[in-house]
Amino acid sequence: MDENENLQDLMYPYSLEIDGARADRDQSWRVGRIQLVLGYAQALADLDGNESYHLKLKSIFDDKGTLFVTWKIEPDEKEKNYLEQAWHSVVTDYEGNDVEHETEN
């Protein structure tokens, strides 16, 4: 089975978990920041013509300035870089902080 066949199983319904429970009322801005990062990363994928990028994502959250990303399907380095570039851009206030990737089993 190739990657596209695996992605077909994940296409509908599509959802992405953004963990806002970890952000207390004083830090609710974290969810908005993650949404900006996701939009930036998706724009990079769109520019690359990467139609399956968003289907690989499972969940995303930040903890003390580190962005944690869980993938349904192993991403390639370019796909990881979409989020890393977005996280290190001016849309966040954590320029230079880490992005940790893991693939669910």
C-alpha positions in Angstrom: 0.0 0.0 0.0 1.5 3.4 -1.0 1.3 6.6 1.0 -1.6 8.0 -1.0 -3.7 4.9 -0.2 -3.0 5.4 3.5 -4.0 9.0 3.3 -7.3 8.1 1.7 -8.2 6.4 5.0 -7.6 9.6 6.9 -9.3 12.1 4.5 -12.8 12.3 5.9 -13.6 13.5 8.5 -10.4 15.6 8.8 -9.6 17.1 12.2 -6.6 18.4 14.0 -6.3 18.5 17.8 -5.1 21.9 19.1 -4.6 21.5 22.8 -6.0 24.6 24.5 -6.6 22.9 27.9 -3.0 23.6 28.9 -3.4 27.3 28.4 -5.1 28.9 31.4 -7.2 32.1 31.1 -4.1 34.3 31.1 -2.5 32.3 28.3 -5.5 31.8 26.0 -3.4 33.6 23.3 -1.5 30.4 22.8 -4.3 28.8 20.9 -4.4 31.9 18.6 -0.7 31.7 18.0 -0.9 28.0 17.1 -3.7 28.9 14.6 -1.3 31.5 13.0 1.5 28.9 12.9 -0.8 26.3 11.2 -1.9 28.9 8.6 1.6 29.9 7.8 2.7 26.2 7.6 -0.2 25.3 5.3 0.6 28.3 3.1 4.1 26.9 2.6 2.7 23.5 1.8 0.2 25.0 -0.7 3.1 26.9 -2.4 4.9 23.5 -2.7 1.8 21.9 -4.1 1.8 19.5 -1.2 -1.9 18.4 -1.1 -1.5 15.7 1.6 0.5 17.7 4.2 -2.5 18.6 6.4 -3.8 15.0 6.4 -0.7 13.8 8.1 -1.1 16.1 11.2 -2.7 14.6 14.3 -2.2 17.2 17.1 -0.2 20.3 18.0 0.4 22.2 21.2 3.0 24.4 22.8 4.5 23.9 26.3 6.7 26.7 27.6 7.7 27.8 24.1 8.4 24.4 22.6 6.0 23.4 19.9 5.0 19.7 20.0 3.6 18.1 16.8 2.2 14.6 16.5 1.8 13.1 13.1 -0.5 10.4 11.9 1.9 9.5 9.1 5.7 10.0 9.1 6.4 13.4 7.5 9.3 14.1 5.3 11.9 16.8 6.3 10.3 19.4 4.1 6.9 18.9 5.9 8.5 19.2 9.3 10.2 22.4 8.1 6.9 24.0 7.3 6.0 24.1 11.0 9.6 24.9 12.1 9.8 27.9 9.7 6.3 29.1 10.9 7.3 28.7 14.6 10.5 30.7 14.1 8.8 33.5 12.2 7.5 36.8 13.4 4.0 35.4 13.8 5.2 34.0 17.2 7.1 35.5 20.0 9.3 32.4 20.4 11.7 32.9 17.6 14.4 30.2 17.9 12.5 27.8 20.2 12.3 24.1 19.6 9.8 22.1 17.6 9.5 18.5 18.7 8.0 15.9 16.2 6.7 12.5 16.9 4.7 10.0 14.9 1.9 8.1 16.5 2.2 4.3 16.4 
